[in-house]
Amino acid sequence: MLNGAKKAKEMKFSKIVTFTGNEKDNKLSLLGDINFWIDSKAYNHIENAHQILLLSLVDLIIGKSEYPPN
């Protein structure tokens, strides 16, 4: 993950989004422009919270066409 974020910085990506947990100012989040940090040391809780965030993002992008309002 760190190598990917570093490469994205080198390639001048407009925004780098990180999903992390444990320590707030970790190496990965320091490379990000938008950081989704979960205040926990419990690996599964962190991963589950990130999964909810990612699935919500997908719904925001494609949800309107897939789930039209009634």
Phi, psi and omega in degrees: 000318180297316179297321179295317179294320178296318179295320178299321176297314178302320183277002176062043173303146183293321179216140174246124181253130179241150175235111184222176175212197182063240183285137184296313182264058180279169185301321182289313182295332177294337178273347186271157174264324177236122186238126173256097183254132179255124183280076181201156173251001180274108186308311183295325177295318178298311181297319179295318178296319178295322179298317177298316178298315181294318179294324176295320178297317177300316179298323177296325182282310185249352186303321184298322180280330182273330184233069183296149178295151180279000000 
